[in-house]
Amino acid sequence: MQYKKTFPKSFLFLVFSLIFYNCILSIIAEPIRLCNPSSNQFPNDDFSDTFARSVWDMQYYNGKIYIASGDLWRNRGPINIWSMDVNGTFQSEFKVDDEQIILFRSYDGKLFIPGADAMESWDYGNIYIKDNITWNKHRTLPCAVHVCDVAFFENKIYSAIESINGCEVIESSDMGKSWQYVIKKSYTDKIRFKRIIPMDNYLFIMALSDTGKASAYKYSDGKIEELRIKIATTPKSTSINNLVRFGNKILYTSSNSSKSQLFLIDSIQRNSIAVRDFTKNYVCDVLVNNGWCYVLTASNATNGYNGCIYSSSDMKTWQKITEFNLPEVPLSFEYVDGIFYVGLGICPWQEEASNIESGSIYKIMPTTLAPIVQNPRKKQSPELLLGQTKLYQNYPSPFNPETWIPYELSEPVDVKIKIYNETGNLVRVLDLGYKDIGKYTSRDKACYWDGKNEAGEYVASGIYFYTILAGDFVATRKTIVTK
């Protein structure tokens, strides 16, 4: 008599669930198109309008994402300041009397815009400041043709400008009413101050020469000092962008017509170094959020463009946390409540190419389980780390119909857990209220989800993401509902 070996259904279910669960770790995210605000100002689909629609920068401020657009090369001003909520509802808040919005800066509870190219006479340049509710224009920067950057440091506003006389960094102690010079260079010096950023006790200033050579300056206690370090750039660099602070370190990108690289200044006593050589990708944007650095890259794909977002907490070990395909180049991004928002536009390598999707904003969910660990040689920990506040993997997972979401808090805070489906739509909000310091990992303490949406209906089978919001801490994990 022949014996036939069989397996319990529960065992087979577990095996297939685990296979499916492991397969989704490497899936490409499905972007969700939200809107194209700038198409209301630039509605045509020719190169002129699609270039002006490009999303040059995005900045989260007071519950909204602000969107930069315009074209100073073709004088397309005045430019609307567009703001958008996380659902894609947008509005025009103000108009800048400049040909382009190149970037936003957020300091001291205020939102700043440097006037990239004033439409009025060049007797004065502009900066724009929003203080919670109201936008104010300050047309006071002396002889400023281009205002390249703005910073707020030790209760003063600083601006890097290209004036009719040369290139300067200026400061204002009365919120932009009057200005004094910090450093001046004539155009014969062939030096242009591009970006400035405040550190703990000094202002960091970066300049680029007409030949593509970069240099840096330190301003502290009323004294300016040129740093004797080598500032690395891409060959024949034409721009310095994305100057951001990462703890006590400084990050920036250097670009030419076909390549953009990310560089790190670990100390102002040491030469800058390439952080990571994205040899096949163009580094489009850099974002620092809650102790993590996120890098957005783009490359050509068969149908459109491939985008990737990488994360690192130490500038040494990187993890790709999401990958996606889009119809136009992903130029800029923001990260809000565990979701990425990506703005599309036209990049230098595209020359006169136009694309109707330029200016569109897409919502993208992360597709990895966890960020990198500090030391890849050590055994990987299953939690998302930021200090002592942690989000753990839910259990059971996969599950049907209920699950528990464990977490740990390093300080007493209000805690919410938001659950999204794989397309990024909000399914359920679990408001846990005010919680003390401690571990919430056992079933009697962890967050309980009964597998239902806000309408009280059981959710369908598939991939879901849960995001914890605990004070300034935000982290996201992935799970599966099976039926």
Residue, then its C-alpha position, 0 to 999 in steps of 0.5 A: m500500500q503506497y503512502k501519500k504524504t499530505f500537508p495541513k491546509s494551515f501549513l500550506f497557507l503559511v508557506f504561500s503567505l510567506i512567499f507572497y510576503n517576501c516577493i512584495l519587498s522588491i516591488i515597484a511602487e505605483p505612483i498616484r497622480l494628485c494634481n498639476p497646479s502650475s498648468n493653470q498658469f502655464p496651460n500650453d503643452d509646448f516646451s515653453d510652458t512645460f518647462a515653466r511648469s517644472v516643480w523646482d522645489m517642494q517645501y512642507y510648511n504649516g500643514k501644506i506642501y509649497i510648490a516652486s515653478g517658473d522660468l527665469w531664462r525666458n522671463r515667465g513671471p510673475i509666478n504663482i505661489w502654489s500650496m497643496d494639502v496631502n490630498g492634492t487640493f491646491q490653491s494660489e496663495f500669492k504672486v511673486d514679482d520674479e521670473q521663477i521660484i527656485l527654492f523655499r527655505s523654512y526658518d524660525g517658523k517662517l517660509f522664505i522665498p529668494g527672488a530669483d529674477a526681479m521683474e522690476s528695475w534692478d535697483y532692488g531685488n526681492i525676498y518673500i516671507k510668510d509668517n504663518i498666515t500672511w505673505n510679505k514682499h520685501r523689495t529692499l535688496p540693493c541692486a540685486v539682479h538675482v537672489c540666489d539663497v536666503a538664510f536666518f541666523e542669529n536673528k538676522i536674515y542673510s542673502a546671497i545675491e548677484s547684483i549689477n556690481g558683482c556677487e555679494v552676501i548681505e545681512s539684515s537685522d530688521m527683517g529685510k528693511s535694510w541691508q549691510y554687506v558681509i562679503k563682496k566680489s566683483y565680476t572680474d573675480k569670477i566668483r558667484f555665491k550660490r548657497i548659504i546655510p546656518m550651522d550652530n555657530y557660523l554661517f556656511i557660504m558656498a560659491l562657484s566660479d565661472t570655470g566650475k570650481a567651488s569654494a566655501y566661506k565661514y561667517s561668524d562673529g562679524k568675520i568672514e573666512e575663506l575655508r582652505i578645503k577642497i570643495a569637490t564638484t562634478p566635471k565642468s559644474t554649472s550649478i550648486n544645489n540642495l545645500v542642506r544641513f545633516g547634523n553637524k555635516i553639510l550636504y550639497t549637489s553639484s551638476n553639469s548638463s548630464k550629471s548630478q552628484l551628492f557630496l558631503i562636508d564632514s568637517i569644515q577642516r576636511n575636503s568634501i567627498a562624494v557620498r555615493d556615486f549614483t553612476k546611472n542616476y541623476v541626483c535630483d533632490v536631497l531631504v533631511n527629515n528626523g535624523w535621516c537623509y533621503v536622496l531622490t534620483a532619476s534615470n531614463a527608462t523605456n517608457g518615461y523615467n525611473g525614480c528611486i529614493y534612498s535613505s541613510s542615517d550615517m552617509k555610509t550605508w544606503q538603502k533603496i526604500t522605494e522605486f517607481n516609474l513616472p512619465e516625466v523626470p522626478l525633480s523634487f520631493e517632500y516626505v509627510d506622515g510616511i508618504f513621499y510627494v514627488g514633483l515632475g519637471i524638465c531636466p537639463w539633459q532633455e534640451e527642448a523636449s516637452n512633456i504634458e506631465s511636467g508640473s504634476i505631483y505624485k504620491i508614492m508609498p515606501t516599499t521596503l520594510a525598514p531603513i538601514v542599520q547603523n552597522p551592516r555587519k551587525k545583526q539587523s534589528p527589526e525595528l525602525l530606530l530614531g533615538q529610543t522611539k521605535l515602530y516594530q513589525n505588526y503581529p501576526s503578519p500576514f493576518n486575517p482579520e486582526t493584528w497588533i502593532p507594537y511600538e516604543l516611546s522615549e518621551p510622553v506624546d500623543v500617538k496616532i497610527k494611520i493605515y494606508n492601502e497600497t495606492g496610498n489612500l488613507v484607510r483608518v486612523l487609530d488615535l491612541g491618545y496621550k501615551d507615557i514613556g515605555k514599551y507597548t509591545s504586548r497584546d494588552k498594550a500594543c495598538y490593536w487593528d481589527g482589520k476594518n476601515e473607517a466605515g466599519e467594513y473589513v478591508a480587502s486582501g492586499i498590501y497595507f502600510y501603517t505609519i506611526l506619528a508620535g511627536d516628531f517621530v514618523a515611521t512606516r512599515k508594511t503588512i499584508v491582509t489575507k483572506 
